[in-house]
Structures are given as C-alpha cells and as structure tokens.
Amino acid sequence: MLKKAILGILVLITLFLAAFISYSKNGIQQTFVSTTDQSELCNDVLSMLLRPTIQ
C-alpha cells in the first residue's frame, strides 16, 4: 500500500515537473496539446498506476 502511494506521488511530481519545464521553455507562449496526445498521455498514466494491480 505504501509503495503504491509513493509511486503515485512520484508520477504526479514527474508530470508536474514536465509541465513546468515545458512551460518555462516556451516562456509566455501558450502551447496546445492535441486531443489525441492528451488521451494517450492519460492512458499511459492510468496504465502505470494500475500496472501493480493488474500484475
């Protein structure tokens, strides 16, 4: 249970840092992510979070 919580927190921190880094590289410009990219990202995150349960 503790490992799952730590894994979830690490995934969220990683996503936050990735978003922050990409935003800081682009400055004030807005970037748009296509709907397909967002759905693929959501699927990847969900599969990462559910992988221990599935195994």
C-alpha positions in Angstrom: 0.0 0.0 0.0 2.8 2.4 0.9 4.6 1.6 -2.3 1.5 2.4 -4.4 1.2 5.7 -2.6 4.8 6.6 -3.2 4.6 5.6 -6.8 1.5 7.7 -7.3 3.2 10.7 -5.7 6.3 10.2 -7.9 4.2 10.1 -11.0 2.3 13.3 -10.1 5.6 15.1 -9.3 7.1 13.9 -12.6 4.1 15.2 -14.6 4.1 18.5 -12.7 7.8 19.0 -13.4 7.5 18.0 -17.0 4.7 20.6 -17.5 6.6 23.2 -15.6 9.8 22.6 -17.7 7.9 22.7 -21.0 6.1 25.9 -19.9 9.3 27.6 -18.9 11.0 26.7 -22.2 8.1 28.3 -24.1 8.0 31.4 -22.0 4.6 33.1 -22.0 3.5 31.4 -25.3 0.6 29.1 -24.9 1.0 25.6 -26.2 -1.8 23.4 -27.2 -1.8 19.7 -26.9 -4.0 17.8 -29.4 -6.8 15.7 -28.0 -5.2 12.5 -29.2 -1.9 13.3 -27.4 -3.9 14.1 -24.2 -5.8 10.8 -24.4 -2.6 8.9 -25.0 -1.0 10.6 -22.0 -4.0 9.8 -19.8 -3.9 6.2 -20.9 -0.2 5.9 -20.2 -0.6 7.4 -16.7 -3.5 5.1 -15.9 -1.7 2.0 -17.1 1.3 3.0 -15.0 -0.8 3.5 -11.9 -2.8 0.3 -12.4 0.1 -1.9 -13.5 0.8 -3.3 -10.0 -2.8 -4.2 -9.5 -3.1 -5.8 -12.9 0.0 -7.9 -12.4 
